[in-house]
Structures are given as structure tokens and as C-alpha cells.
Amino acid sequence: MTVIVRDIRPGVRADLEGFAEARRRALPHLLVTPESLLHDLDRSRPDAHVRLLVAERDGEIIGTAQTGLALDSPEPGQGYLDVYVAPDRTGHGAGSLLVRTGEDHLATSGATQVFSWVLDKPEHRAFAERHGYTASRTGHFLRLDLAHGTLPPLPPVPPGVTLCTGADFADDPRPMFELDAEATADEPGDIGAEITDYPAWVEETWRHPLLNHALTSVVLVDGAPAAFSAANTDGRGRYSSAMTGTRRAHRGKGLAKLAKTDSLHRARAAGCVEAITGNDAGNGPMLAINTWFGYRICATEVRHGRALG
């Protein structure tokens, strides 16, 4: 049986569901739905050259790849290529074919460097090394049992501080854009990010189908957003922290912890049973906060990269 690689067909529901299911089997700690995939394709900027690829064997989608250019990077030519094959469908050449197809696409799209997340397992790291990739930074997935675990109580809210949700910014999300941009700029990573395009942010991030505005907690200091914890949900009882951050002028005051505590309590009250988050291994403060909540590492990925051309 021959493995073929092709683009996902946005108008075919079976493609969207097949991609989502194959991705969940390979990486169960990442939230993905058919709606989120369709959004990523429809709302991405043309110059990002986003493609969603599937590897198909005997009519079954057994592997997936997401690839494109990182337009928010201040350094041009930075591409990404994340390849995952269902764990019980490896050994048929799907991964190599996805890598080759993705790299060819990035090279013709102007990428000079490609980065890829690789599961921290010997067979996955060996696969990346065989294809010329070199390991760099490490990131962890962490899990918290919301159904049976014990959440810490909401800490006292300091004077001048109030809590609200992302839904309170439905009419004007620009303050959230400004907060997200400042927090994201200081996130550690191989590909830097500078969020400057407000209309693109609204379409790609604020209106993303996974983003749950009601469970996204925002900390206001004297009426202005100072910290937040963005919440993603997939309709399956799973909650994921999309981003937690604080404006530079308010860091070191426990506001990120306050936002995340409030968001987790909201999530459990809304019926979420599992919480997932991700941490760069070098982000000690956020890792300490998540450990304090009761999160435990459930998987690790290592960023790999190589030059193109």
C-alpha cells in the first residue's frame, strides 16, 4: 500500500476530522478540532503560506503536518514544519514524505530556516537527526486533573485590582491585543515574535474557535488590563492555557498567578475535567507557578531546526 501526501481539503469534513484524529493520537496534549483547522486555513495571511498536509495510506489519514512562515518573527525567512504520525502507523514512510513535501514548500515560499517540534523520545529525535535537524530548546506539556484534583483557592485581590473575563472586551479587544503583544514579545523561543498587526490578530487569535472568552481571565489594575490567562477549550471537557502573561510594569506582583487561578476555577465550574498547559523549559517562573497549581509534566518536546537551501 502506497503512502501519498496531499493538502487537506477544507470543504471535506472527513479530511478535517481525519487530520484532527490523527493529530490527537500522535499528540494528545494538544487541542485540535475540525473547526480550529478550518480557521487556521481560512484566516491565515496569504504571505504566511500556511499548508495543512496529510499522509494517507489505503484511504486512512495516518500522519499530519502544519507548515508555513512565522510572519510575527522580526527575522525574515523563519519557517515552521511540525510533523506527527499516529503512533501505531509508523514505519511506512509517512513522516519522511511529509518532511520532504513541507521543506520543498517552505523553500519555494522564501524560508531560509525551518524549525520543528519533536517528541523527546529516542526514535523521534533520531528521525529528526537523520533529516539534518539539530536540537535546541526544550518544552514541556503539563497536565492537571480538574475533575478530581484540588485547586488552590483564589488569592486575595489587592486594592486597585479587579478581575474580569475576555468576554468583557467583546466590543473592543484592542486592550487585550496590546497586553498579548507585550507579553508575547518576552516569551523565550527560537523564533521571536512581534505582534503588530491588530486586524490580523483579531482574525487569527481573538476569533479563533478554540479561544474561550468566558474562561479567559483578565486582571485589571486601576481599570487597565495588566495580566491575563487565555483559555482554549475543545468541547470535550478539555481546557488548555493558551497564554498567560503580565505587562512589564506589573510583573513580580503575583498577577499572572491570580489570573490563572481565576481561569482554572472558571473552567472547572464550566465542566472542564482536564487542564493542559505548555512551558518552555527555560521559563522557570511560569513552570514554578504551574507546579504550584498541581500540574505535572506529561510529555516533552525538543525544538529542532536546520537551514534550508
C-alpha positions in Angstrom: 0.0 0.0 0.0 1.4 3.4 -1.1 1.6 6.4 1.1 0.6 9.7 -0.5 0.9 13.2 0.9 -1.6 15.9 -0.1 -3.2 19.1 1.1 -6.2 18.9 3.4 -9.4 19.6 1.5 -11.2 22.3 3.6 -14.6 21.6 2.2 -14.4 17.9 3.0 -15.5 17.2 6.6 -13.8 13.7 6.6 -10.4 15.4 5.9 -10.8 17.8 8.8 -11.9 15.1 11.2 -9.2 12.7 9.9 -6.5 15.3 10.5 -7.8 16.1 14.0 -8.0 12.5 15.0 -4.5 11.6 13.7 -3.0 14.6 15.5 -4.8 13.7 18.7 -3.4 10.1 18.5 0.1 11.4 18.0 0.0 14.3 20.4 -3.0 14.0 22.8 -1.8 17.0 24.8 -2.6 19.5 22.0 -6.2 20.7 21.5 -7.3 20.5 17.9 -10.8 20.4 16.3 -12.1 20.4 12.7 -13.2 24.0 13.3 -9.8 25.1 14.5 -8.1 23.6 11.5 -10.6 25.3 9.1 -10.0 28.6 10.9 -6.2 28.3 10.6 -6.5 27.8 6.9 -9.2 30.4 6.2 -7.9 33.2 8.4 -4.1 32.9 7.8 -2.5 35.7 5.8 -1.6 34.7 2.2 2.1 35.6 2.7 2.3 33.1 5.6 2.0 30.3 3.0 0.2 28.1 5.5 -0.4 24.5 4.4 -2.0 21.6 6.3 -0.8 18.3 4.9 -2.0 14.8 5.4 -0.3 11.5 4.8 -2.8 8.9 3.6 -2.4 5.2 3.3 -5.1 3.0 1.9 -7.6 5.8 2.3 -6.7 6.4 6.0 -5.1 9.6 7.3 -2.1 8.3 9.3 0.1 11.5 9.5 -0.2 15.3 9.5 2.0 18.3 9.0 1.5 22.0 9.6 3.9 24.3 7.8 4.3 28.0 6.9 6.2 31.2 7.6 6.4 32.8 11.0 5.3 36.3 10.0 5.4 37.6 13.6 9.2 37.0 13.7 11.3 40.1 13.3 13.8 38.0 11.3 12.5 37.1 7.8 12.7 33.6 6.4 11.8 31.7 9.5 9.6 28.7 8.7 8.0 26.0 10.8 7.2 22.4 10.0 5.5 20.2 12.6 5.1 16.6 11.6 3.3 13.9 13.6 2.4 10.3 12.6 -0.1 8.2 14.5 2.0 6.0 16.8 0.5 2.7 15.5 1.0 3.8 11.9 4.8 4.5 11.8 7.2 2.6 9.6 5.5 3.3 6.3 7.5 6.3 5.2 4.8 8.8 6.0 7.0 11.0 8.2 9.8 11.3 5.7 7.3 12.1 2.9 5.7 14.8 5.0 9.1 16.3 5.8 10.2 16.4 2.2 6.9 17.9 1.0 6.9 20.5 3.7 10.5 21.5 3.2 10.0 21.9 -0.5 7.1 24.2 0.1 9.0 26.3 2.6 12.0 26.7 0.3 9.8 27.9 -2.6 8.0 30.3 -0.1 11.2 32.1 0.9 12.2 30.3 4.1 15.8 30.0 4.9 15.5 28.3 8.3 13.0 25.7 9.4 12.0 24.8 13.0 10.1 21.8 14.1 8.9 20.4 17.5 9.9 16.8 18.0 8.8 14.5 20.8 11.6 13.8 23.3 11.8 10.1 22.6 14.8 8.3 21.1 13.0 7.2 17.9 11.7 10.7 17.2 14.9 12.5 17.9 16.8 10.0 15.7 14.3 10.7 12.9 14.9 14.4 13.1 18.7 13.9 13.2 18.5 11.7 10.1 16.8 14.5 8.2 19.5 17.0 9.2 17.9 18.7 12.1 19.8 19.9 15.2 18.2 20.0 18.7 17.8 23.3 20.5 15.4 24.3 23.3 13.0 22.0 25.2 9.4 22.5 26.1 7.1 20.5 28.4 3.4 19.6 28.3 1.9 19.6 31.8 -1.5 18.1 32.9 -3.8 18.9 35.8 -6.8 16.7 36.7 -9.6 19.3 37.1 -12.2 16.6 37.9 -10.5 15.1 40.9 -7.6 17.4 41.8 -7.6 20.2 44.3 -7.2 23.7 43.1 -5.6 26.3 45.3 -8.1 29.0 46.5 -8.3 32.3 44.7 -5.7 34.5 46.4 -6.8 37.9 47.9 -7.3 40.6 45.3 -5.1 43.6 46.1 -6.5 47.1 46.4 -7.0 48.7 43.0 -7.1 45.3 41.3 -10.2 43.7 39.8 -11.0 40.5 37.8 -13.0 40.3 34.6 -13.0 38.0 31.5 -12.1 38.2 27.9 -15.9 38.4 27.2 -15.9 41.9 28.7 -13.7 43.1 25.8 -16.0 41.7 23.1 -16.8 45.2 21.7 -13.2 46.5 21.8 -10.4 43.8 22.1 -7.6 46.3 21.4 -6.5 46.4 25.1 -6.2 42.6 25.0 -4.2 42.9 21.8 -1.8 45.3 23.5 -1.4 43.1 26.6 -0.9 40.0 24.5 1.7 41.7 22.3 3.8 42.9 25.2 3.7 39.5 27.0 4.4 37.5 23.8 7.4 39.7 22.9 9.2 38.5 26.1 8.4 34.8 25.6 11.5 32.6 25.3 11.8 30.7 22.0 13.9 30.1 18.9 11.6 32.3 16.7 11.0 35.7 18.2 7.5 37.2 17.9 6.5 40.8 17.5 2.7 41.2 17.3 2.0 44.4 15.5 -0.9 43.8 13.1 -4.1 44.4 15.1 -6.6 43.4 12.3 -4.7 40.1 11.7 -4.6 39.4 15.5 -8.3 39.9 15.7 -9.0 37.4 12.9 -6.3 34.8 13.7 -6.2 34.9 17.5 -9.2 36.7 19.1 -11.8 35.0 16.8 -10.1 31.6 17.0 -12.7 28.9 17.7 -10.7 27.3 20.5 -10.4 30.6 22.4 -13.0 30.7 25.2 -13.5 34.3 26.1 -15.7 33.5 29.1 -12.9 31.4 30.7 -10.1 33.8 29.8 -9.4 35.7 33.0 -8.1 39.3 32.9 -6.6 41.2 35.8 -7.2 45.0 35.8 -5.1 47.4 37.7 -6.8 50.8 38.1 -9.1 49.7 35.3 -6.5 48.8 32.8 -5.6 45.2 31.7 -2.3 44.2 33.4 -2.3 40.4 33.3 -4.3 37.6 31.7 -4.6 33.9 31.3 -6.1 32.9 27.9 -8.2 29.7 27.8 -8.7 27.3 25.0 -11.4 24.6 25.1 -12.3 21.9 22.6 -15.9 20.9 23.6 -14.6 17.6 25.0 -14.1 18.8 28.6 -10.5 19.7 27.9 -9.1 23.1 28.8 -5.7 24.5 27.7 -3.9 27.6 28.8 -3.1 29.3 25.5 -1.1 32.1 27.0 -0.5 33.6 30.5 1.3 36.9 30.7 1.7 40.2 32.5 2.7 43.7 31.4 6.2 44.6 32.2 5.3 47.3 34.7 3.2 44.9 36.8 5.5 41.8 36.9 6.6 40.3 40.2 3.3 41.1 41.9 1.5 37.7 41.5 -1.0 38.9 39.0 -0.3 36.1 36.5 -1.0 33.6 39.3 -4.2 35.4 40.2 -5.4 35.4 36.5 -4.6 31.7 36.1 -6.2 30.7 39.4 -9.4 32.5 38.4 -9.4 30.9 34.9 -8.9 27.4 36.3 -11.8 27.8 38.8 -14.0 29.1 36.0 -13.0 26.1 33.8 -13.9 23.6 36.5 -17.2 25.3 37.2 -18.0 25.2 33.5 -17.5 21.4 33.4 -13.9 21.0 32.2 -12.3 17.9 33.6 -8.7 18.2 32.3 -6.3 21.1 32.1 -3.3 21.1 29.8 -0.5 23.7 29.5 2.9 24.1 27.9 6.1 25.5 29.3 9.4 26.4 27.8 11.9 24.5 30.0 13.8 27.8 30.5 10.7 29.7 31.7 11.4 29.0 35.4 8.8 31.4 36.9 5.9 30.0 34.9 7.0 26.4 35.4 7.0 27.2 39.2 3.5 28.6 39.0 2.2 25.6 37.2 3.8 23.2 39.6 2.2 25.2 42.5 -1.2 24.6 40.8 -0.5 20.9 40.8 0.4 20.5 37.1 2.7 17.6 36.3 4.8 17.1 33.2 3.2 14.5 30.9 5.3 14.9 27.8 8.3 16.8 26.5 9.2 18.1 23.1 12.5 19.4 21.8 12.7 22.1 19.2 14.9 21.2 16.2 16.0 23.3 13.3 18.0 23.3 10.2 19.0 25.7 7.4 17.2 25.4 4.0 18.8 25.9 0.6 
